[in-house]
Amino acid sequence: MQPSIWITGPSRSGKTERLVQHFGEWVSSLENASAKAPAIAFAAIGDNRLNLSDRLAAQQAQYPVETATPAGFFLSEVVLFYPLLVERGIVGTQFPLRLRPETEQALATRLWQPGLDEGTLTLPGVADYFLVRRMLDLLQLAALAEVPPEDIAPLLQQGLAPPETQPDLWLHIGGAIAQWRDWCLERGLLTYGVATDLYARYLLPDATYQARLGDRFSALLADDVDEYPAIAYTLFSHLLDMGLPGFFTYNPQGSVRWGLGADPARLATLAERCSIDPLDPPAGTLGTDWADALAGWVREPVLLPDLPDTMQSIQTISRAQLLRETAEQVAQAIHSGRVRPDEVAIIGPGLDAIARYTLREILNRRGIAVEALNDQQPLAASPMIRALLTLLALVYPGLGRLINREAIAELLIVLSQSPIQSPASNLQPPATPEPAPAIDPVRAGLIVDHCFVPDPDRPHLLPATAFPRWDRLGYRATQAYESIRLWIETQQAQQQQRLIPSPATLLDRAIQQFLYGGSTLPYDRLAALRELMETAQHFWEVESRLRQMDALRNAAPLSESVQDFIELLRGGTITADPYPVRPLITRPAVMLATIFQYRANRSAHRWQFWLDAGSPLWLTGGGGLFAAPLFLSDWSGQRWTAADALTADQNRLERQIRDLLYRADERVFLCHSDLSTSGQEQSGPLLTLVNAARAIAPPVAPPAPPLEEAIAADL
């Protein structure tokens, strides 16, 4: 029998390449590979799964391989074997329907609203929105750790002190989580937490399922198992017990997803069943010479080493000045030919909207493209999406209170824009400025003042002639306004006649009518439209399921659901990414990323700029989900204290420093401002490191255009 192999080494040491190599050797040893069942290959996140799939396809095209993430595998297995769960009496007979995170949040809030209103589900200093999110996360953490929902409350009581004013809070939270799990199962709704709980407690231990599992796969591959949850250990152990060869990679200093469900200590015990294949640290990176030294300094700051010229600092007083000098240093290096845009990364413990906007605008003005890695923004941040939501409130009755004059003016401006002819790549911005909308802000204001009739039940638009001086609007604006108004009136009439199947259909009609189906839009706006449509279609698919099962809900007017949808998106909820989530063709661009995003994406660059290097967020940022340490296999079982949290933060900082240095080939710039955005003095754990590095002189920047001066003034 083929022995399992455990490949271990630091970042960029070639673990994935060695994984593919060992798998290829195993395939070559088979007598009749074509007759074998496919192998199953796991990666921690979706992007890494796609990369692993491409590598395996390129090397082992003749052997079938199925790829998955742990969370995706658990969900798909529960859906695939749902009839078995129905037969066992664990779930109802409703066909399973997956809930997206934003819908999960809305429905859980509705279910728990009585407890939120009464105060039994109130955590001091935590808003209801974030408390609901914490409770949903607790269900997922428990499922990943193979902890039944009924044991969540005792676990919290054992590990965390409740608020003095609410000694029974953990009991109430545990009961609410169990209530949510049961409510979902009764309606056939699956979240990642509910699906993982079903998989861990009922499906994986089932003898029938285990027999089918062993027949379906011939080998097991798992990349970066230090990012996997405890339930993955149980699954892998079962597969190894069935005689499948296993190929694993493990980074002792990885654990990017520690605090998000990963249990590296539990997965590390799989090494006892494998032949160990250690890899040397990568050559030619800053981590080769400095990872151990700086990690030692993180543990003992008094042993600070003399830093080389490859680690320099950019120091300013204000953060606004820091952002500008950082962008200028990047631009100067790129224009001088010392480095390409795609060889530069700007990394920070947390990139706020000001930093993203400022860096992007300054670099774009210098002709340098910028890519924000996994930059998730609420849909309502887009004027185009806000206009479409306003359109919904105009067409469906009873939603007039959701509309104000500013929203109507924005709708007229957005829906009167001419199509933009995008380049063939759909990536580069137009060579010429976008054409002005037919209705500019001044004309939109005049129209709203004289033609918009607010009404709680039926707000509507009057003909342009209702404005005594409608000739001041001009022919182009008048025609555009009348086109929008008549289209809305047509949709209102069709809605009354029940000729619009669902609000998602109305949104699609509006996109086809006013935005030309999105075919002329740049990629980021097209992605926002796809995100909106996927969210809307899913929302009303779930709404239809709930109406079928709830007589009172079915009797309620559809406009109530439309109101819930509008308020959900306007509330700033970040929806799930659309598919595909990124363009097929990429351009050379400077990368903006948080530390977590950068490490999880396994990126590497010649030059790294560590933004806000003096911020305390380098130590405290990214600490994971609420109560996450209590669900780890190596938790002591004792009350989690501030000292424990500090130790965990220091260990994570050490891993971050090592990992980032191994991902930098040539230079690291420590970018520090004495004052944060709020004006507070910064004295984070890397401040002495900043002071030990050689400070570089500010670049000689060209005169700032008016836009850039405005940005700096806003900061």
Rosetta blueprint (number, residue, H / E / L):
1 M L
2 Q L
3 P L
4 S L
5 I E
6 W E
7 I E
8 T E
9 G L
10 P L
11 S L
12 R L
13 S L
14 G L
15 K H
16 T H
17 E H
18 R H
19 L H
20 V H
21 Q H
22 H H
23 F H
24 G H
25 E H
26 W H
27 V H
28 S H
29 S L
30 L L
31 E L
32 N L
33 A H
34 S H
35 A H
36 K L
37 A L
38 P L
39 A E
40 I E
41 A E
42 F E
43 A L
44 A L
45 I L
46 G H
47 D H
48 N H
49 R H
50 L H
51 N H
52 L H
53 S H
54 D H
55 R H
56 L H
57 A H
58 A H
59 Q H
60 Q L
61 A L
62 Q L
63 Y L
64 P L
65 V E
66 E E
67 T E
68 A E
69 T L
70 P H
71 A H
72 G H
73 F H
74 F H
75 L H
76 S H
77 E H
78 V H
79 V H
80 L H
81 F L
82 Y H
83 P H
84 L H
85 L H
86 V H
87 E H
88 R L
89 G L
90 I L
91 V L
92 G L
93 T L
94 Q L
95 F L
96 P L
97 L E
98 R E
99 L L
100 R L
101 P H
102 E H
103 T H
104 E H
105 Q H
106 A H
107 L H
108 A H
109 T H
110 R H
111 L H
112 W H
113 Q H
114 P H
115 G H
116 L H
117 D H
118 E H
119 G L
120 T L
121 L L
122 T L
123 L L
124 P L
125 G L
126 V L
127 A L
128 D H
129 Y H
130 F H
131 L H
132 V H
133 R H
134 R H
135 M H
136 L H
137 D H
138 L H
139 L H
140 Q H
141 L H
142 A H
143 A H
144 L H
145 A L
146 E L
147 V L
148 P L
149 P H
150 E H
151 D H
152 I H
153 A H
154 P H
155 L H
156 L H
157 Q H
158 Q H
159 G H
160 L L
161 A L
162 P L
163 P L
164 E L
165 T L
166 Q L
167 P L
168 D L
169 L H
170 W H
171 L H
172 H H
173 I H
174 G H
175 G H
176 A H
177 I H
178 A H
179 Q H
180 W H
181 R H
182 D H
183 W H
184 C H
185 L H
186 E H
187 R H
188 G L
189 L E
190 L E
191 T L
192 Y H
193 G H
194 V H
195 A H
196 T H
197 D H
198 L H
199 Y H
200 A H
201 R H
202 Y H
203 L H
204 L L
205 P L
206 D L
207 A H
208 T H
209 Y H
210 Q H
211 A H
212 R H
213 L H
214 G H
215 D H
216 R H
217 F L
218 S L
219 A L
220 L E
221 L E
222 A E
223 D L
224 D L
225 V H
226 D H
227 E H
228 Y L
229 P L
230 A H
231 I H
232 A H
233 Y H
234 T H
235 L H
236 F H
237 S H
238 H H
239 L H
240 L H
241 D H
242 M L
243 G L
244 L L
245 P L
246 G E
247 F E
248 F E
249 T E
250 Y E
251 N L
252 P L
253 Q L
254 G L
255 S L
256 V L
257 R L
258 W E
259 G L
260 L L
261 G L
262 A E
263 D L
264 P H
265 A H
266 R H
267 L H
268 A H
269 T H
270 L H
271 A H
272 E H
273 R H
274 C L
275 S E
276 I E
277 D E
278 P E
279 L L
280 D L
281 P L
282 P L
283 A L
284 G L
285 T L
286 L H
287 G H
288 T H
289 D H
290 W H
291 A H
292 D H
293 A H
294 L H
295 A H
296 G H
297 W H
298 V H
299 R H
300 E L
301 P H
302 V H
303 L H
304 L L
305 P L
306 D L
307 L L
308 P L
309 D L
310 T L
311 M E
312 Q E
313 S E
314 I E
315 Q E
316 T E
317 I L
318 S L
319 R H
320 A H
321 Q H
322 L H
323 L H
324 R H
325 E H
326 T H
327 A H
328 E H
329 Q H
330 V H
331 A H
332 Q H
333 A H
334 I H
335 H H
336 S L
337 G L
338 R L
339 V L
340 R L
341 P H
342 D H
343 E H
344 V E
345 A E
346 I E
347 I E
348 G E
349 P L
350 G L
351 L L
352 D L
353 A H
354 I H
355 A H
356 R H
357 Y H
358 T H
359 L H
360 R H
361 E H
362 I H
363 L H
364 N H
365 R H
366 R L
367 G L
368 I L
369 A L
370 V E
371 E E
372 A E
373 L L
374 N L
375 D L
376 Q L
377 Q L
378 P L
379 L H
380 A H
381 A H
382 S L
383 P H
384 M H
385 I H
386 R H
387 A H
388 L H
389 L H
390 T H
391 L H
392 L H
393 A H
394 L H
395 V H
396 Y L
397 P L
398 G L
399 L L
400 G H
401 R H
402 L H
403 I L
404 N L
405 R H
406 E H
407 A H
408 I H
409 A H
410 E H
411 L H
412 L H
413 I H
414 V H
415 L H
416 S L
417 Q L
418 S L
419 P L
420 I L
421 Q L
422 S L
423 P L
424 A L
425 S L
426 N L
427 L L
428 Q L
429 P L
430 P L
431 A L
432 T L
433 P L
434 E L
435 P L
436 A L
437 P L
438 A L
439 I L
440 D L
441 P H
442 V H
443 R H
444 A H
445 G H
446 L H
447 I H
448 V H
449 D H
450 H H
451 C H
452 F E
453 V E
454 P L
455 D L
456 P L
457 D L
458 R L
459 P L
460 H E
461 L E
462 L L
463 P L
464 A H
465 T H
466 A H
467 F L
468 P L
469 R L
470 W H
471 D H
472 R H
473 L H
474 G L
475 Y H
476 R H
477 A H
478 T H
479 Q H
480 A H
481 Y H
482 E H
483 S H
484 I H
485 R H
486 L H
487 W H
488 I H
489 E H
490 T H
491 Q H
492 Q H
493 A H
494 Q H
495 Q H
496 Q H
497 Q L
498 R L
499 L L
500 I L
501 P L
502 S L
503 P H
504 A H
505 T H
506 L H
507 L H
508 D H
509 R H
510 A H
511 I H
512 Q H
513 Q H
514 F H
515 L L
516 Y H
517 G H
518 G H
519 S L
520 T L
521 L L
522 P L
523 Y H
524 D H
525 R H
526 L H
527 A H
528 A H
529 L H
530 R H
531 E H
532 L H
533 M H
534 E H
535 T H
536 A H
537 Q H
538 H H
539 F H
540 W H
541 E H
542 V H
543 E H
544 S H
545 R H
546 L H
547 R H
548 Q H
549 M H
550 D L
551 A H
552 L H
553 R H
554 N H
555 A H
556 A L
557 P L
558 L H
559 S H
560 E H
561 S H
562 V H
563 Q H
564 D H
565 F H
566 I H
567 E H
568 L H
569 L H
570 R H
571 G L
572 G L
573 T L
574 I L
575 T L
576 A L
577 D L
578 P L
579 Y L
580 P L
581 V L
582 R L
583 P L
584 L L
585 I L
586 T L
587 R L
588 P L
589 A L
590 V E
591 M E
592 L E
593 A E
594 T E
595 I H
596 F H
597 Q H
598 Y H
599 R H
600 A H
601 N L
602 R L
603 S L
604 A L
605 H E
606 R E
607 W E
608 Q E
609 F E
610 W E
611 L L
612 D L
613 A L
614 G L
615 S L
616 P L
617 L H
618 W H
619 L H
620 T H
621 G L
622 G L
623 G L
624 G L
625 L L
626 F L
627 A L
628 A H
629 P H
630 L H
631 F H
632 L L
633 S L
634 D L
635 W L
636 S L
637 G L
638 Q L
639 R L
640 W L
641 T L
642 A H
643 A H
644 D H
645 A H
646 L H
647 T H
648 A H
649 D H
650 Q H
651 N H
652 R H
653 L H
654 E H
655 R H
656 Q H
657 I H
658 R H
659 D H
660 L H
661 L H
662 Y H
663 R L
664 A E
665 D E
666 E E
667 R E
668 V E
669 F E
670 L E
671 C E
672 H E
673 S E
674 D L
675 L E
676 S L
677 T L
678 S L
679 G L
680 Q L
681 E E
682 Q L
683 S L
684 G L
685 P L
686 L L
687 L H
688 T H
689 L H
690 V H
691 N H
692 A H
693 A L
694 R E
695 A E
696 I L
697 A L
698 P L
699 P L
700 V L
701 A L
702 P L
703 P L
704 A L
705 P L
706 P H
707 L H
708 E H
709 E H
710 A H
711 I H
712 A H
713 A H
714 D H
715 L L
